[in-house]
Amino acid sequence: MELPAPLHRWDVSPQRAVACQRALAARVVDRGGLSRARLVAGADLAFSPDGQQCVAGVVVWDAVERRVTEEQLAVRPVEFPYVPGLLSFREAPALLAALARLSVEPDAFLFDGHGRAHPRRFGLACHVGLLIDRPSAGCAKSRLVGEHREPAVSRGSTAPLTHRGERIGTVLRTRQSVRCVYVSVGHRAGLGPAVRLVLRCCTRYRLPEPTRLADQLVGRAKRELFAGPGA
């Protein structure tokens, strides 16, 4: 998969990273449909026990045939400190390396993280989505910012996620009586289409298959790559 030219450098200070987020957030396109998305790429990461390396995994899942069509991994050194709200600066380089190895062109991308549901409206799904310039969304397991009421217990129930008076995402129940997930826009996709895509990709489990399988992929890779004392 061919990626666009990078929009910024990665070797920046946390202060410069915050400024970069604020500037790039204005370039996110929060509209677009995903109803025709068949090949959905799910992405996730894991870190070495010492926190010095990051393994990124991408799984391309066929939403019609409900099967995996491709998997890719990439390992990169971690070169940015852990700073809440700036995790994409630690994680995105490895994710981009894994995405660049894909031989197919996915129709949409799901990230195990937030997009617009971020203090500066520029979480991982926005950051990577903008850098690859493809339709993308975030589906996170927990809330980063915002307030919401609890959706009904039935599958497909939703509630708005708001922050400082702004709608930043949707709280979605993907299965009867299970904990909700937090869906938000990444890039080139509207919030409604993103929610429908996540629900369409949830089969027997709480999480959408592309990111659930990506989580398993990086978990296996972590055990194999970083086996040894302290692993």
N, C-alpha and C positions, 0 to 999 in steps of 0.2 A: 504494500500500500504506500503510495507516494504522499508524503506530507508537505504542506506549504513551508515556505521559509520561516524561520523562527521570528517572533515578534519582539523578543527581548533576550537579554543575557540571564543566566542563572546564578552567576557569581556576584550576587548583590547583598547588601546589608538588609536586615529586617526592616529598617526604616524605608529603604528604597523599595523593598518588596511590597510594603503597604501602599506606597505611592503608585506602584505599578498596577496593583489590583484596582485601585480607584480609577485609574486612567482606562484600563482595559474593560472594566465593568460596563462602561458606556458603549462599548462596541458589541456587546452581546445582543443577538437577535432573539427575542422571546416570542416568536410566532413561527408557525409552520406545522404542517400535518405529518402524522406518522402512521396513518392507517394502512399504507402500502408497505410498510417496513416488514420485510420477511427475514433477512439476515440481520440479527441483532447481536452486536458485540458487547460482551460483559467484561469489565476490567476490575481487577483487585490487586492488592499488594500485601507483601509480608516482609518483615525485617529479620536480619540475622540476630542471634542472641545478643551480640555485642552492640547492635544498632548501627554498625558501620556500613552495612550493605543492604540493599533493597532488591527484592525480586518481584517483578511485575508480571502478571499473567493476563492474557486475553483469550476468551473463549467466544467463538462465533457460533451462534445457535440459530437453527432454522425454525422459525416460529410456526411454519405450516407443517413440516414433517416432524417437528419436535425432536430434533437430533443435533448433535454437535457436528459442524463441518470443518472446523479448524481450531487449533490451539497454538499459542505462541508464548514464549517466556523471554524475559530479559533481566539480567542482573547488573546493577549499577552501584557504585559507591554512593553513600549518603554524604552530601556536601553542604547541606543547609541545616542549621540548628532546629531543634524542636521548638516551635513557637505557635501557640494556639491561634488559629485563624490563618496561618501561613503554611499549612501542611502541604499544599500543592507544590510549593517550592522544594520540598523534600522528595515528593513522590512523582511528580510529573515527568522528570527526565527518564526514569525507568519505564513508565507507562508509554511514553512516546517511542522509546526504543522497541518495546514489544509490539506496539501498533504498526510500526514501520516494517515489521517482519511479516505481516499478513499478506497472503497471496490473493485473497479475495477482498472485495470492497463491500463492507457491511452497509446496510441501509440506515442503521441507527446505532447509537452507542449508549450503553447504560454504565454508570459508574457507581461503585459502592461508596457513596459520599454525597455531599450537598452541592447544589448549584447556586441558584439565587437565594436559597435559605442560609445565608451567610451574613455576618455583620456588615460586610462591605459589598454584599450581593455578588460575590465572585469566588465561590467555592471551587472545588476540584473539577466538577462537571462543567462549570463555565470555563475555567481556565484551559483545560485540555480540549474541550469542545471548540473553543475559539481558536486554539492553536492548530487543530486539525481541520477546522472549518467544515464540520459535519454535524448533522442532527444528533443531539445528545441530551441526556437528562441524568439527574442524580436521584438515586434511591438509597437513602440512608436508614440505618437501623435505629438511630437515636436522634434526638433533637439537638441542634446546636444553639439556635436562637429562636425566639418567637413564642407565641401563646396560641392555644387552641382548645376547643372543647373536645370531649371524647366522642368519636364516631360511634354509630350503632354497631352492634356485634356481628351483623351479617356481612358476608363477603361483598366487596365493592362499596361499602359505606365510606364516606369521606367527611372531612371537616377542614375549613380553611386554616392555614398556618399564617399568622400575621406577626409583624414586628414593626413597632413604631407607626402603627396605622396603615401599614402597607401589606398587601397580600404577597407572601414570598414563597408559598408552596401549598401542598395539600397533604393532609394526614389521611392515609389510605389503609383500610382493613382488607388484606388480600385473601384471608381465609376466615371462616366462621370462628369468632371468639378468640383469635390469636392477637398478639400485640401488633400494633400498626407499624407501617413504614412511613418515611417522610420523603415525598417526591417533590422535586423542584426542577425548574428549567435549567438546562445546561447551555445550549446554543442552537439556533435554527429550529426551534420546536416550541409550540405553545404549551402551557401548563396542562390544559385538558388533554391534548394528544399524548403528553408524557405520562399522565396518570393512566390513560387507557392502554398505552403500550406496556407499562409495568404490570397491570392487571392481566393483560393478554399473555404475558410471559410467566405468570405465576400458575403453576400446574398443581402439584401436590404439596407444595411447601409455602412458607410465609414469604420467602424471597423470590424474586424473578430468577428463572433458570440461568440466564447468561451470567449474572453476578454470583449466584450461588455456586455454579460450576467453576467460575474463575477463582472463587475463594478456596475451593477444594484443590484446584490446580496449584495455586501458590503454596498451599499448606503442604502438599506432597513435595513440591520443589524445595521448600524450606527444610524439611526433614532430610532430604537427600543431599542438598548442597551444604548444609551447615551442621551435619552430623558430627558428633565428637564431644569432648569435654565442654560442659556448659550449654550444650544444644538442647 
